[in-house]
Amino acid sequence: MKVRHAVVAFALGTPTSIALAQGDTITLGRGNAFVDGSVYVPHLARVKQSISRNGQEGQSFSFTNDLTLATRDGRPVIRIESRAQPGSPDPTWHLETVMDRRTTELLFREARSARQQVTFAVDAGHVHGQAKIDRDTAAQAIDFQLDVPAFLDAVMDGTLGAIHFRQGLVVRIPTFGAAPAARTPKWREFTVTGRDTVAVGTRRVPAWVVEERGTPRSRIWFIDEPPYVPLWLTYLPDGAIARLEQELMPKP
């Protein structure tokens, strides 16, 4: 059996080599030894999300992701600030996401728009905050406990991208959200299906292709440089394709 080695950083910061069999399965959420978010470097990217049917693009939305490195209460973190692009139907749309620098576990999340505001933090699996889902209604408390150290569903690609990929690797990852229906962690399974190249600006860059099977099915292209996930396709049950594309922008 062919064996590969993944180099990962544990809590004390000492790199450790772990022997992994080709095609095996790793389960995240209890220890996260295979995740090392220190691979990410600061960058600014433009993100476009669109829906297409029968080859025709319909609804689309564009925003920027500004990834920076910082500390929060003395803890190294990754901070991602997302803002709507000029000309957006809601120019006030804004997200702030703060994750642990090594494990990529969520520490803080705030989502604001003209109609709603959702703010919550995660402390030792305790998710707490408040959600105002309409400007004419009162804010409601967010208060629940995760039974496993789960990852925020909306940014779980940041966790997957911090793993050492190899052909056939299967990754099981628990994800959650702040909405009432998403507060119980959902286990998702991703398989590294092969190598490809993907467009990054004017270049073709080597990429790993990672697939999530089931309904809906998705394919994600991961690269070793910003913007890390240049392409993500989700095949919806009605035959439509949801497409996420990222391209680098110059830092101001």
C-alpha positions as CSV (number, residue, x, y, z in Angstrom):
1,M,0.0,0.0,0.0
2,K,1.4,3.4,-1.0
3,V,1.8,5.8,1.9
4,R,1.9,9.6,1.7
5,H,2.8,12.0,4.5
6,A,0.9,15.1,5.6
7,V,2.7,17.8,7.5
8,V,0.4,19.4,10.0
9,A,0.9,21.9,12.9
10,F,-0.6,21.0,16.3
11,A,-1.6,23.4,19.0
12,L,1.9,23.9,20.3
13,G,3.1,24.8,16.8
14,T,5.4,21.9,16.2
15,P,5.2,20.4,12.7
16,T,4.5,16.7,12.8
17,S,4.6,14.1,10.0
18,I,1.6,11.7,10.0
19,A,1.7,8.6,7.8
20,L,-1.6,8.3,5.8
21,A,-2.6,5.5,3.5
22,Q,-3.6,6.3,0.0
23,G,-7.4,6.7,-0.3
24,D,-8.2,6.6,3.4
25,T,-10.7,8.7,5.3
26,I,-10.2,11.5,7.9
27,T,-12.9,12.8,10.2
28,L,-12.7,16.3,11.4
29,G,-14.3,17.8,14.4
30,R,-12.5,15.9,17.2
31,G,-8.9,17.2,17.3
32,N,-8.5,18.6,13.8
33,A,-4.9,17.5,13.6
34,F,-5.0,17.5,9.8
35,V,-6.0,21.1,9.4
36,D,-3.5,24.0,9.4
37,G,-4.9,27.3,8.3
38,S,-1.5,28.9,8.4
39,V,-1.2,28.1,4.7
40,Y,-3.4,31.2,4.0
41,V,-1.8,34.5,3.2
42,P,-3.6,38.0,3.1
43,H,-5.2,38.8,-0.2
44,L,-8.2,40.5,-1.8
45,A,-10.5,38.7,-4.2
46,R,-13.6,39.4,-6.2
47,V,-16.3,36.8,-5.9
48,K,-19.1,36.2,-8.3
49,Q,-22.0,33.9,-7.5
50,S,-24.4,33.0,-10.4
51,I,-27.1,30.6,-11.3
52,S,-27.3,29.2,-14.9
53,R,-30.0,27.1,-16.6
54,N,-29.6,25.4,-20.0
55,G,-26.3,27.3,-20.4
56,Q,-27.8,30.7,-19.8
57,E,-26.7,32.7,-16.8
58,G,-29.5,34.2,-14.8
59,Q,-29.3,35.6,-11.3
60,S,-25.8,36.8,-10.1
61,F,-24.3,38.6,-7.2
62,S,-20.7,40.0,-6.8
63,F,-18.8,40.9,-3.7
64,T,-15.2,41.2,-2.4
65,N,-13.4,39.0,0.1
66,D,-10.6,40.7,2.0
67,L,-8.6,38.1,4.0
68,T,-6.2,39.4,6.7
69,L,-4.3,37.9,9.6
70,A,-4.8,39.3,13.1
71,T,-5.1,38.5,16.7
72,R,-8.3,38.3,18.8
73,D,-8.0,38.2,22.6
74,G,-4.3,37.2,22.0
75,R,-5.3,34.4,19.7
76,P,-4.0,34.2,16.1
77,V,-7.0,34.4,13.7
78,I,-8.0,34.6,10.1
79,R,-10.4,37.5,9.4
80,I,-12.4,37.7,6.2
81,E,-14.4,40.8,5.4
82,S,-16.9,40.5,2.6
83,R,-18.5,43.6,1.0
84,A,-21.0,44.0,-1.8
85,Q,-19.6,45.4,-5.1
86,P,-20.6,48.8,-6.3
87,G,-23.9,48.7,-8.1
88,S,-25.2,45.9,-6.0
89,P,-29.0,45.9,-5.2
90,D,-28.0,46.3,-1.5
91,P,-24.7,48.2,-1.1
92,T,-24.9,47.8,2.7
93,W,-24.4,44.0,2.5
94,H,-21.4,43.1,4.7
95,L,-20.0,40.0,6.3
96,E,-17.2,39.6,8.9
97,T,-15.9,36.2,9.6
98,V,-13.2,35.4,12.2
99,M,-11.7,31.9,12.4
100,D,-8.9,30.3,14.5
101,R,-5.7,30.6,12.5
102,R,-4.7,27.0,12.8
103,T,-8.0,24.9,13.1
104,T,-10.2,27.3,11.0
105,E,-13.0,26.8,13.6
106,L,-15.3,29.8,13.7
107,L,-14.9,32.3,16.5
108,F,-17.1,35.2,15.3
109,R,-19.5,36.0,12.5
110,E,-21.6,39.1,11.7
111,A,-23.9,39.5,8.7
112,R,-25.5,42.9,7.9
113,S,-27.8,44.1,5.2
114,A,-30.5,46.7,4.8
115,R,-33.1,44.2,6.1
116,Q,-31.3,42.1,8.7
117,Q,-28.4,41.7,11.1
118,V,-27.1,38.4,12.5
119,T,-24.2,38.4,15.0
120,F,-22.8,35.4,16.9
121,A,-19.7,34.1,18.6
122,V,-18.6,30.5,19.4
123,D,-16.9,29.8,22.7
124,A,-16.0,26.1,23.4
125,G,-18.9,25.0,21.3
126,H,-21.4,27.5,22.8
127,V,-22.9,29.6,20.0
128,H,-24.4,32.8,21.3
129,G,-25.6,36.1,19.8
130,Q,-28.7,37.6,18.2
131,A,-30.5,37.7,14.9
132,K,-32.7,40.5,13.6
133,I,-34.1,38.9,10.4
134,D,-36.3,41.9,9.5
135,R,-36.0,45.6,10.3
136,D,-39.6,45.6,11.6
137,T,-39.2,42.8,14.0
138,A,-37.3,42.5,17.3
139,A,-34.0,40.7,17.6
140,Q,-34.1,37.1,18.7
141,A,-31.4,35.4,20.8
142,I,-29.1,32.8,19.3
143,D,-28.1,30.4,22.1
144,F,-27.2,26.7,21.5
145,Q,-24.4,24.2,22.1
146,L,-22.6,22.2,19.4
147,D,-22.2,18.5,20.3
148,V,-19.1,18.3,18.2
149,P,-16.5,21.0,17.3
150,A,-18.2,21.8,14.0
151,F,-17.3,24.3,11.2
152,L,-19.4,27.1,9.8
153,D,-21.1,25.8,6.7
154,A,-20.7,29.0,4.8
155,V,-16.9,28.9,4.9
156,M,-16.1,25.2,5.3
157,D,-14.1,25.4,2.0
158,G,-11.5,27.3,4.2
159,T,-11.2,24.2,6.3
160,L,-11.0,21.8,3.3
161,G,-8.3,24.0,1.7
162,A,-6.1,23.7,4.8
163,I,-5.8,20.0,4.5
164,H,-3.0,18.2,2.6
165,F,-4.8,16.7,-0.4
166,R,-4.0,13.5,-2.2
167,Q,-5.8,11.3,-4.7
168,G,-8.7,9.3,-3.1
169,L,-8.7,11.1,0.3
170,V,-12.2,11.2,1.9
171,V,-12.9,14.0,4.4
172,R,-15.9,13.9,6.7
173,I,-16.6,17.3,8.2
174,P,-19.4,18.5,10.5
175,T,-20.9,21.9,9.6
176,F,-23.5,24.1,11.2
177,G,-25.2,27.5,10.7
178,A,-27.0,30.1,12.8
179,A,-30.5,29.5,11.3
180,P,-32.6,27.3,13.6
181,A,-32.7,24.4,11.0
182,A,-28.9,24.4,10.7
183,R,-27.9,24.4,14.4
184,T,-27.5,20.6,14.7
185,P,-24.2,19.7,13.0
186,K,-24.6,18.0,9.6
187,W,-21.9,15.6,8.6
188,R,-20.7,16.2,5.0
189,E,-18.4,14.0,3.0
190,F,-15.9,15.2,0.4
191,T,-13.6,13.1,-1.9
192,V,-10.4,14.2,-3.6
193,T,-11.2,12.9,-7.1
194,G,-8.2,14.0,-9.1
195,R,-5.9,16.7,-10.6
196,D,-6.8,19.4,-13.1
197,T,-5.9,22.9,-14.1
198,V,-8.0,26.0,-13.6
199,A,-8.0,29.5,-14.9
200,V,-6.5,32.1,-12.5
201,G,-6.3,35.4,-14.4
202,T,-4.5,34.7,-17.6
203,R,-2.8,31.5,-16.3
204,R,-3.8,27.9,-16.0
205,V,-2.8,26.7,-12.5
206,P,-2.6,23.1,-11.2
207,A,-5.6,22.3,-8.9
208,W,-7.0,19.5,-6.9
209,V,-10.7,18.6,-7.6
210,V,-12.8,17.8,-4.6
211,E,-16.3,16.5,-4.9
212,E,-19.3,16.2,-2.6
213,R,-21.7,13.6,-3.9
214,G,-25.4,13.4,-3.1
215,T,-28.0,16.1,-3.5
216,P,-26.9,18.6,-4.4
217,R,-23.6,17.4,-5.9
218,S,-20.7,19.8,-6.0
219,R,-17.2,20.1,-7.5
220,I,-14.6,22.4,-6.0
221,W,-11.2,23.4,-7.5
222,F,-8.5,24.1,-4.9
223,I,-5.1,25.7,-5.6
224,D,-2.1,26.4,-3.5
225,E,-2.2,30.2,-3.9
226,P,-4.7,33.0,-3.5
227,P,-7.6,33.0,-4.1
228,Y,-7.4,29.2,-3.2
229,V,-10.9,28.4,-4.5
230,P,-11.1,29.9,-8.0
231,L,-14.1,27.7,-9.0
232,W,-16.9,25.9,-7.2
233,L,-19.9,24.3,-9.1
234,T,-23.0,23.0,-7.4
235,Y,-25.4,21.0,-9.4
236,L,-29.0,21.7,-8.2
237,P,-31.9,19.2,-8.2
238,D,-33.8,21.2,-10.8
239,G,-30.9,21.0,-13.3
240,A,-29.5,24.5,-12.7
241,I,-25.9,25.0,-11.8
242,A,-24.7,27.4,-9.1
243,R,-21.3,28.8,-9.9
244,L,-18.9,30.6,-7.6
245,E,-15.8,32.2,-9.2
246,Q,-13.0,34.1,-7.5
247,E,-10.3,36.3,-9.0
248,L,-7.5,38.2,-7.3
249,M,-7.7,42.0,-7.0
250,P,-4.8,44.4,-6.2
251,K,-4.7,45.4,-2.5
252,P,-5.4,49.2,-2.1
